[in-house]
Amino acid sequence: MTQTYQLFIDGQWRPASDGATLPATNPYDQSVHAYIAVATADDVDAAVGAARRAYDTVWSRTTPGERAKLLNKVADLLDADADRMALLETTDNGKVIRETHNQMGYAARIFRYYSGWADKMHGDVVPLDQKDTLEMTMRVPYGVIGAITAWNSPIAILTNTLPAALAAGNCVILKPSEHASTTTLEIARMVEKAGFPAGVVSVVTGEAETGRALTSHPGVDKISFTGSPGVGRAIASAAGANLKPLTMELGGKSPNIVFDDADFDRALIGALAGIFGATGQTCIAGSRLLVQRGIYDRMVEGLAARAKQIRMGDPRLPETEMGTAANEPQFNRILSFVDAAKGDGARLITGGGRALGPGLEKGFFIEPTIFADVRNDMKVAAEEIFGPVLSIIPFSDEEEAVAIANDTPYGLASGVWSESISRCMRMTRAINSGVVWVNTYRVAAPQAPFGGMKDSGYGRVRGEAGILEFTQTKSVFIDFSGDRRDPFSMKF
């Protein structure tokens, strides 16, 4: 039986106020596996009102220890239900089960990590010039957070925001992508089961109109967004009208740089992981592979041979290495970039079209695609594709590699492959990106901050930086002199 998911508002499951729903489609066989409520502006308003009441009357009065216990309960529920949650996410967006299952365990780790931060948000006592005045700072929550997540890794992206915001003492309204909402709604069930007070966490599902209602709502105190730069600019405009702060992760066009002296076999695996892991549908995809000329031909040949061996098929099977594009619009968009690369004169090495074969007939499968001799000004190298399409670009020396790497409006992630520690240190300083991986690629940890530069957004998630994003600094001055002061002159 196909399940129908309702909205989760003020601790209750309810249909959209106008009864509207949208289908959740499995990109592997294009079957409808669920229906999702489409929240109206009135529904969003109800969620914001519930969050404000919960914050003012209950959540702002909880102790850090109480918040930590609740976060740990969600982590336990995630671990216990990891198999089902992984299968549901794979069904929703076509990502292979070997990754979605790992992501569920990773999500539980992040909930536990931030449960440990809940009682460690210390302020400071600040020494002043005035001998008779004490100044203290404290970290305080914003209040109500609106968080919009993306379809490529719904739970991983959700856990970049939700546990940190809750640990800091905020209430959160989640709006997942209309292309992958079901696991976020299942997280709401876990929040409910864990015993969070009503209104502390709400989920409003729907399309762009729902997101606009949330991001433009004057009752939201801060917005967290993961998605494209175009939508990010629109959200920033709406937030600016209400003077609301933002944390935004907006994608990338990441350079993965391989020098002649790199461990070749490791670098080849890193290049494959960087672009074909998660079907290339990841903000950190190493979609621009920069290879030094001394090993350029060898790398092109090695990648072509390995890409042809990638096992595609039912993403629910553990042996499948690469799944589908997550939805039909994205499938068509990826293929349009492939056509543009061919038209611009990039040399197609392998792939270049829809993947065909047994078990692939109904799915949005795209062949692992590699273009060589790409120029950095070609569309395939300049714009984020979000798919399994690799551009290989030759370079001669460090100076040229840095110039190519930084010649992009994005600045999210990058990779450097070399056995020279001196070279690696020079490159990590010179590359303009929020993350640099050295002799590895596509690695994350709850403790490590993550975020971008330039058009890749601003603010950080995970680590200490991630929880600080959801707090503000309050200063408290205490005059203990007992003196009467001049009321017409500010005391300095």
Number of C-alpha atoms within 10 A of each C-alpha: 5 10 12 16 21 22 26 27 26 22 22 13 15 15 20 23 14 12 12 14 19 18 16 25 22 25 27 28 17 15 14 16 17 19 19 26 26 25 28 23 18 14 24 27 18 16 27 27 18 23 29 23 18 23 24 13 11 14 24 17 11 12 12 20 15 15 22 23 17 22 29 22 21 26 27 19 17 23 18 14 14 20 16 14 23 25 21 21 28 29 28 27 26 32 31 29 26 19 17 27 19 14 20 25 20 21 24 24 20 27 27 22 23 30 27 18 20 25 16 12 16 11 14 11 12 11 11 11 8 11 10 12 13 16 15 14 16 15 17 19 23 21 25 28 29 27 28 24 27 21 22 27 21 23 28 20 22 22 23 25 28 26 32 30 27 28 29 30 26 28 31 29 27 26 29 28 22 22 24 30 29 28 21 23 23 16 19 23 16 19 23 19 13 18 14 20 16 20 27 27 28 30 28 29 33 24 18 13 12 20 26 15 18 30 30 20 19 17 19 27 22 23 24 24 24 25 20 19 18 11 14 21 15 13 22 22 15 19 21 13 11 16 13 19 17 25 23 28 28 26 25 33 27 29 34 29 31 29 27 17 13 19 14 18 11 13 23 19 15 21 29 24 18 30 31 26 23 26 29 26 24 23 24 24 35 31 34 27 26 28 25 23 17 14 16 21 13 13 21 18 12 15 19 18 13 13 18 13 11 15 12 24 23 24 25 21 12 11 14 17 22 27 30 32 29 29 23 16 10 16 20 14 14 23 19 14 20 24 13 14 22 14 10 15 14 20 15 17 17 18 19 22 16 17 17 15 8 8 12 19 14 13 26 25 25 26 24 28 22 24 25 20 16 24 18 19 13 16 16 28 26 19 17 20 26 25 29 29 32 29 27 27 23 24 21 14 13 16 12 13 23 20 13 21 26 16 15 20 14 26 28 29 29 30 30 25 28 19 15 11 10 9 14 20 12 12 21 18 10 15 22 22 24 20 24 23 16 19 18 18 25 20 10 12 12 21 15 15 19 22 24 24 20 16 21 26 27 18 18 23 27 25 20 18 17 25 26 21 23 29 20 14 13 11 14 11 11 10 12 10 9 7 8 6 9 8 7 6 7 7 8 6
